[in-house]
Amino acid sequence: MMRYRVGEENEMRLSVLALALLGCRGDVEPGIEGLNLPDDPSVNGVPVGVRTVDYGGLTLEVWYPASDSDYTDPEILDLMDHAPASVLALLPGLEVPPITTTAFRDAPVRNLADPVPALIFSHGFGGMRTQSVDLTAHLASRGYVVVATDHDGRDFDDVLPCLFSPPLDGCSMALEDPAPPDVDRLIDWLHSDTFLGDLPDPALLGLFGHSAGGGTSMTVANEDSRVVAALSMASEGSFERDLPTMTMAGSCDAAVPIEGVEEELASGSDTHYVRLEGAGHMAFSDLCAVDWVEIHDDHLADRDDLNTFIVELMLALGTDGCPPHAPQVDSCDAFVEPAVSERVIRHYATVFFDDALLGAGPGVEDGLFPEALAY
């Protein structure tokens, strides 16, 4: 397996940091909380805090290691908080199941002896900054600061009004990737004076994204030398710059067929690759918690003011990877259960960033899960 080094001048600093993050530090100062993490990389570690931040008009969601405490009320996400007023007014009574997370709103920041790596997450088309909270909160529990924002032109708030004809107020679909300028501003925020103090180390910066956000991770990683490692999930494209990279893809993804992903990988630069058998497009998000077909049947099916092309496109996308819906790929009989795919994704994302940014942990290995092949 390949091993990476951020730079010779950082080797000693990374070795000390890796030991601290793995809970092996023996000379802990009074008041300093360590990171005594479970051996299984797919298992959550320390408590996680989450905070919403306004940065010059850009709304950020920030997950971070939190101090130990007897927390009782984890964050519960209501996706309708992302729905625009124009849609809510037209569809009174519209509700979706809430998503319970493992993060705690505004929890105190963990007092660590050393800075930790920073990760930026980019969501997919029709998604939002909190769409993959199982993974973003997990990585924070393993000793990372994770930051995300909503990308104008492809977030839930902008796409939902476009389901109607004529489109409702707020409809916006970007033809080009709107995310790179947002990512640049997120990096600026990490370099600014934040509530996290000196906790994040922007010099140890990773990107990861889902679907269109995976493409954003590739685009920014290829162009921005501040990015040290990058992960793409359920997206075509290739990494061209020489840095640690990994691609995850699902064998039952109809939106981004795995044949195209593997063809791109075969012609691109060297990268880790994890193929998740039975996974569809939404397996890399938490949006399978919502039954979009039921919502369509209850609130949209009888309307005569729909843009049927966009509605059918979003229905196909929103059920791709979500049991009990059937796969749209002929070679697939059923989707892998979310509890299984989530564990595999948590594992490989964690070991990849641990290896790439800290030079720690087992690295990306094959043979660990019957549902996954790692190349």
Secondary structure as GFF3:
##gff-version 3
##sequence-region A 1 375
A	DSSP	three_ten_helix	8	10	.	.	.	ID=ss1
A	DSSP	alpha_helix	11	21	.	.	.	ID=ss2
A	DSSP	beta_strand	48	55	.	.	.	ID=ss3
A	DSSP	beta_strand	58	65	.	.	.	ID=ss4
A	DSSP	beta_strand	76	77	.	.	.	ID=ss5
A	DSSP	three_ten_helix	79	82	.	.	.	ID=ss6
A	DSSP	alpha_helix	85	90	.	.	.	ID=ss7
A	DSSP	beta_strand	99	100	.	.	.	ID=ss8
A	DSSP	beta_strand	103	105	.	.	.	ID=ss9
A	DSSP	beta_strand	116	122	.	.	.	ID=ss10
A	DSSP	alpha_helix	133	141	.	.	.	ID=ss11
A	DSSP	beta_strand	145	149	.	.	.	ID=ss12
A	DSSP	alpha_helix	156	159	.	.	.	ID=ss13
A	DSSP	three_ten_helix	160	163	.	.	.	ID=ss14
A	DSSP	alpha_helix	179	191	.	.	.	ID=ss15
A	DSSP	beta_strand	200	210	.	.	.	ID=ss16
A	DSSP	alpha_helix	212	223	.	.	.	ID=ss17
A	DSSP	beta_strand	229	233	.	.	.	ID=ss18
A	DSSP	beta_strand	245	250	.	.	.	ID=ss19
A	DSSP	alpha_helix	258	267	.	.	.	ID=ss20
A	DSSP	beta_strand	272	276	.	.	.	ID=ss21
A	DSSP	three_ten_helix	281	284	.	.	.	ID=ss22
A	DSSP	three_ten_helix	287	289	.	.	.	ID=ss23
A	DSSP	alpha_helix	292	299	.	.	.	ID=ss24
A	DSSP	alpha_helix	308	319	.	.	.	ID=ss25
A	DSSP	alpha_helix	338	353	.	.	.	ID=ss26
A	DSSP	pi_helix	354	358	.	.	.	ID=ss27
A	DSSP	beta_strand	372	374	.	.	.	ID=ss28
###
